[in-house]
Amino acid sequence: MENFTPIASLVGGILIGLAAAAMMLFNGRVAGISGIFGGILMPAKGELSWRLTFFVGLLVGGLILLLAMPQAFDFTSGRTLAMLAAAGLLVGIGTRLGGGCTSGHGVCGLSRLSLRSLVATMTFMATGAITVFVMRVFFGGAL
Amino acid sequence: MKGQVVAFAAGVVFSVGLGISGMTQPSKVIGFLDFLGNWDPSLAFVMGGAVMVNLIFHRLIMRRQSPLLGAKFHLPTNNAITARVIVGSALFGIGWGLGGFCPGPALTSLVTGAVPVLVFVGSMVAGMYLFRLIENLASQTALSE
């Protein structure tokens, strides 16, 4: 537990929650990232502009992080590029098939007390944990 | 126009929150999912903080008939627990544990131009298009039968 960062994680989580609440209060939209991004890749009429603006906001937030706290970006994880390519494919297909990711099902769905989102969240937590376990058994204790 | 400003600001706050919380470090995500190993519970605080705030706000917001800048609330209408949502979430979880990225942190990390991020996001985009392609083919087959 040497990397435990409860305060920073809680503060970050509260910011994420406030951003999601603002999207609902002002625009009536769920801040689900896979849904927003999927709607940019395959736009429906009249549904593109707010998604694009939110996405540009994400990138600008990324730039602010890059300038103000570059240590927020650390991609050393022991995973190879081939693993990351496979992971991206699974995340792309899985979030579209399952109708959401950590933000849409996890943050927004749980806050709405949606049973569907609770099942989704427990499922991806479980398969994520199993995957990490299997990776550690087969590829050693890099992490 | 005001709605666009809110969407932009929300995007900024969202990604800054992801960065501060540790979600843009795949090793922390993997450490969180490593329940049987050297478990790092930090990310439970991310989800906990975000849900706590949103749980309260959602109740208050839903007292309104409509959002401040829009005609109606666009809430998911499909509450069914289907094979789709379970299989999809299972696949997403495998990818999450394998790469240590979920969509938000990966997109936020694009600004670094780092190769692992570009590979992951490129692949995620391909996965989303591939899913659409399969879905279209499946619906065409269903129609022609």
Interface residues (C-beta under 8 A of the other chain):
Chain A: M1 N3 F4 T5 P6 A8 S9 L10 V11 G12 G13 I14 L15 I16 G17 L18 A19 A20 A21 A22 M23 M24 L25 F26 N27 G28 R29 V30 A31 I33 S34 F37 G38 L41 M42 S49 W50 R51 T53 F54 F55 V56 G57 L58 L59 V60 G61 G62 L63 I64 L65 L66 M69 A72 F73 D74 F75 T76 S77 G78 R79 L81 M83 L84 A85 A86 A87 G88 L89 L90 V91 G92 I93 G94 T95 R96 L97 G98 G99 G100 C101 T102 S103 H105 G106 V107 C108 G109 L110 S111 R112 S114 L115 R116 V119 A120 T121 T123 F124 M125 A126 T127 G128 A129 I130 T131 V132 F133 M135 R136 G141 L143
Chain B: K2 G3 Q4 V6 A7 F8 A9 A10 G11 V12 V13 F14 S15 V16 G17 L18 G19 I20 S21 G22 M23 T24 Q25 P26 S27 K28 I30 G31 L33 D34 F35 L36 G37 N38 W39 D40 P41 S42 L43 A44 F45 V46 M47 G48 G49 A50 V51 M52 V53 N54 L55 F57 H58 I61 S66 P67 L68 L69 G70 A71 K72 F73 H74 L75 P76 N78 N79 A80 I81 R84 V85 I86 V87 G88 S89 A90 L91 F92 G93 I94 G95 W96 G97 L98 G99 G100 F101 C102 P103 G104 A106 L107 T108 S109 L110 V111 T112 A114 V115 P116 V117 V119 F120 V121 G122 S123 M124 V125 A126 G127 M128 Y129 L130 F131 R132
